[in-house]
Amino acid sequence: MVSVSLARYVGVIGCATVLGLGAGAAMAQKQDPVAAQLCEPMAYRMGLHYQQSAEVAALQRQSYVLASLRLDQALAAHPDTDNLAIITDLDETVLDNSALLVRDMERCHDYTTWDTWHDWEKEGVPTLIPGALAFLEKADRAGVSIYYISDRSDENKSDTIATLDRLGLPQTSEDHVLLLGPPKAERRASVLKDHTVIMQLGDTLHDFSDRFAGTTPAQDHQQVQRSADHFGHDWIMLPNAAYGHWSDSDLKTWQEKSHQ
């Protein structure tokens, strides 16, 4: 989960107009195209359509098929090592939280403020990203340690573990679920002290390395190029069109030649 600021279509006054509809806001937006246009968070709609699309489900399955192949290769390369580990993010990597984001958008609520996330961690019902369970079960059967490193709140750790257990995910003990407190880089380092990490999975660049922390989108492009040997090998990236640091980037436009 990443705090972001996406470009808006209209001003705050328009959003307040829709919020004034109260509990019927979502229905009013569907029935009244003008009201929908006045709601700022409707700017997220296209990304959420894509995040819930069959195309993204296919990409997610494809990512985990690749991860499974790389797992086999890593196990073959470390036949005598008994301290192998995988580090994975949770949200939009293992867990699909898009239903909450859609709910907030339809209420004209900006979900990137994350003020509804604590309730979701405690009471929400995320589903599994396609392919995640089969891959993690395979790693578990092979004796690979699995560490879930997420920026979910540590105060809701018992609720997050209960969610992971409900979904049947392996190795969800207190010491394998490392939530927000120290930066992700420190939590990854704590795993690296006693393990050989053979793979990392995430939906945002800072899930993999602190070289992506505090960077601009342009610097991220440079770092991805420098890290090209990792992606698709020991770093597996999952698609997330709903939120991310990328939303602050400048769009490139075609500089059309004048025919005058």
C-alpha positions in Angstrom: 0.0 0.0 0.0 1.4 3.4 -1.1 0.1 6.9 -0.4 -0.3 8.7 -3.7 -1.8 11.8 -5.2 -3.5 11.3 -8.6 -4.4 14.1 -11.0 -8.0 15.2 -10.5 -10.7 16.0 -13.1 -12.5 18.7 -11.1 -12.3 20.8 -7.9 -13.2 20.1 -4.3 -16.5 21.9 -4.5 -17.8 19.3 -7.0 -16.9 16.4 -4.8 -18.6 18.1 -1.8 -21.7 18.4 -4.0 -21.8 14.6 -4.5 -21.0 13.9 -0.9 -24.0 15.9 0.1 -26.1 13.1 -1.4 -25.3 11.0 1.6 -25.8 7.3 1.6 -27.3 7.4 -1.9 -24.2 8.9 -3.5 -23.2 5.8 -5.4 -26.7 5.3 -6.9 -27.0 9.0 -7.7 -23.7 8.9 -9.6 -24.9 6.0 -11.7 -28.2 7.7 -12.5 -26.8 11.2 -13.0 -23.8 11.5 -15.3 -23.4 15.1 -14.3 -23.0 14.2 -10.6 -20.5 11.5 -11.6 -18.4 14.1 -13.4 -18.4 16.3 -10.4 -16.9 13.6 -8.1 -13.1 13.8 -8.0 -12.4 10.2 -7.1 -14.1 9.1 -10.3 -10.7 9.9 -11.8 -9.7 6.4 -10.5 -12.4 4.6 -12.4 -10.4 3.5 -15.5 -7.5 2.2 -13.3 -10.0 0.2 -11.2 -11.7 -1.2 -14.3 -8.3 -2.5 -15.4 -7.3 -3.8 -12.0 -10.5 -5.9 -11.9 -10.2 -7.0 -15.5 -9.6 -10.4 -17.0 -6.4 -9.0 -18.6 -4.9 -8.2 -15.2 -6.0 -11.6 -13.8 -4.1 -13.2 -16.8 -1.0 -11.1 -16.0 -1.2 -12.1 -12.3 -1.4 -15.8 -13.3 1.5 -15.3 -15.7 3.6 -13.7 -13.0 3.1 -16.6 -10.7 3.8 -19.2 -13.4 7.1 -17.4 -14.0 7.7 -17.3 -10.2 7.1 -21.0 -10.0 9.6 -21.7 -12.8 12.2 -19.5 -11.1 11.6 -21.3 -7.8 12.4 -24.6 -9.4 15.6 -23.1 -10.8 16.6 -21.6 -7.5 16.0 -24.9 -5.7 18.1 -26.7 -8.2 20.9 -24.2 -7.7 20.8 -24.5 -3.9 20.3 -28.3 -3.3 22.2 -28.3 0.0 20.9 -25.1 1.5 18.3 -25.3 4.2 17.7 -21.7 4.9 16.1 -20.5 1.7 13.5 -17.8 1.9 11.0 -15.9 -0.2 9.9 -12.4 0.6 6.5 -11.2 -0.6 4.4 -8.1 -0.3 0.7 -8.6 0.5 -1.6 -6.0 -0.9 -2.2 -6.3 -4.7 0.5 -9.0 -4.7 -1.1 -11.7 -2.7 -4.3 -10.0 -1.6 -6.8 -8.2 -3.9 -8.3 -5.2 -2.1 -9.9 -3.5 -5.1 -13.4 -4.0 -3.8 -12.6 -1.5 -1.0 -11.2 1.0 -3.5 -14.3 0.7 -5.7 -16.6 1.1 -2.7 -14.7 4.3 -1.7 -14.7 5.7 -5.2 -18.5 5.2 -5.6 -19.0 7.1 -2.4 -16.9 9.9 -3.8 -14.2 9.2 -1.2 -10.5 9.5 -2.1 -9.1 6.1 -1.1 -5.5 7.3 -1.4 -5.9 9.1 2.0 -6.1 5.5 3.4 -8.4 6.6 6.2 -10.7 3.6 5.5 -7.9 1.1 5.4 -7.7 0.4 9.1 -11.3 -0.8 9.2 -10.6 -2.8 6.0 -7.7 -4.5 7.7 -9.9 -5.5 10.7 -13.2 -6.3 8.9 -12.5 -6.4 5.2 -12.7 -9.5 3.0 -9.9 -9.3 0.4 -9.6 -12.1 -2.1 -6.5 -13.9 -3.4 -4.6 -12.7 -6.4 -4.8 -15.5 -9.0 -1.9 -17.9 -8.8 -0.7 -16.7 -5.4 -1.9 -19.6 -3.2 -0.6 -22.3 -5.5 2.8 -20.7 -5.7 3.2 -20.1 -2.0 2.0 -23.7 -1.2 4.6 -25.0 -3.6 7.3 -23.0 -1.8 6.1 -24.2 1.5 6.1 -27.8 0.5 9.7 -27.4 -0.7 10.7 -26.2 2.7 11.3 -22.6 1.7 10.6 -20.0 4.4 8.0 -17.4 3.4 8.0 -13.9 4.9 5.1 -11.5 4.3 6.5 -7.9 4.4 3.7 -5.4 4.2 2.9 -1.8 5.2 -0.3 -2.9 6.8 -0.6 -1.6 10.4 1.2 -3.6 13.0 -1.6 -2.8 15.5 -4.0 -4.8 13.3 -1.5 -7.6 12.9 -3.8 -10.2 14.5 -6.5 -9.2 12.1 -4.2 -9.5 9.1 -3.0 -12.9 10.2 -6.6 -14.0 10.6 -7.3 -12.9 7.1 -4.3 -14.8 5.7 -5.4 -17.9 7.7 -8.9 -17.6 6.3 -7.5 -17.6 2.8 -5.4 -20.7 3.6 -2.0 -19.1 3.1 1.0 -20.9 4.6 3.5 -19.8 7.3 1.4 -17.0 8.7 3.0 -17.0 12.2 3.8 -13.8 14.0 7.5 -13.9 13.1 6.7 -14.4 9.4 4.3 -11.5 9.0 6.3 -8.3 9.3 4.2 -5.2 9.2 4.6 -1.4 9.2 7.1 -0.1 11.8 10.7 -0.2 10.5 11.1 0.6 6.8 10.7 -2.3 4.4 14.4 -2.3 3.8 15.1 -3.0 7.5 12.5 -5.8 7.6 14.1 -7.3 4.5 17.5 -7.1 6.1 16.2 -8.9 9.2 15.3 -11.9 6.9 18.6 -11.7 5.0 20.6 -12.1 8.3 19.6 -15.7 8.6 18.4 -16.7 5.1 19.4 -16.9 1.5 16.5 -15.0 -0.2 15.9 -16.6 -3.5 12.9 -14.5 -4.6 11.0 -11.3 -3.9 7.5 -10.5 -5.1 5.7 -7.1 -5.1 3.5 -4.7 -6.9 5.6 -1.6 -6.3 9.3 -1.0 -6.8 10.1 -0.3 -3.1 9.0 -3.8 -2.4 12.3 -5.0 -3.8 15.0 -2.5 -2.8 15.6 0.7 -0.9 17.2 2.0 -4.1 13.6 2.9 -5.0 12.9 4.7 -1.7 12.5 8.5 -1.9 13.0 8.5 -5.7 11.2 10.5 -8.4 9.4 8.6 -11.2 12.3 9.5 -13.6 14.8 8.1 -11.2 12.7 4.9 -10.9 13.0 4.4 -14.6 16.8 4.7 -14.3 16.9 2.3 -11.4 14.7 -0.3 -13.2 17.1 -0.2 -16.1 20.1 -0.7 -13.7 18.2 -3.6 -12.1 17.1 -5.2 -15.3 18.8 -8.5 -14.4 16.6 -9.0 -11.4 13.2 -8.5 -12.9 11.7 -11.8 -14.1 14.4 -13.7 -12.3 14.6 -13.2 -8.5 12.2 -10.1 -8.5 8.7 -10.8 -9.7 6.5 -7.7 -10.3 2.7 -7.9 -10.1 0.5 -5.3 -11.9 -1.3 -2.6 -9.9 -3.2 0.1 -11.8 -5.1 1.3 -8.8 -2.5 3.3 -6.9 1.3 3.8 -6.8 4.2 6.2 -6.8 3.9 6.1 -10.6 0.8 8.3 -10.5 3.0 11.4 -9.9 4.9 10.9 -13.2 4.6 13.3 -16.1 2.9 11.9 -19.2 4.7 11.8 -22.5 2.9 13.4 -25.4 3.3 13.1 -29.2 5.0 16.3 -30.5 3.1 16.4 -33.7 4.8 18.2 -36.5 3.1 21.2 -37.9 1.9 20.9 -41.5 1.5 24.6 -42.0 
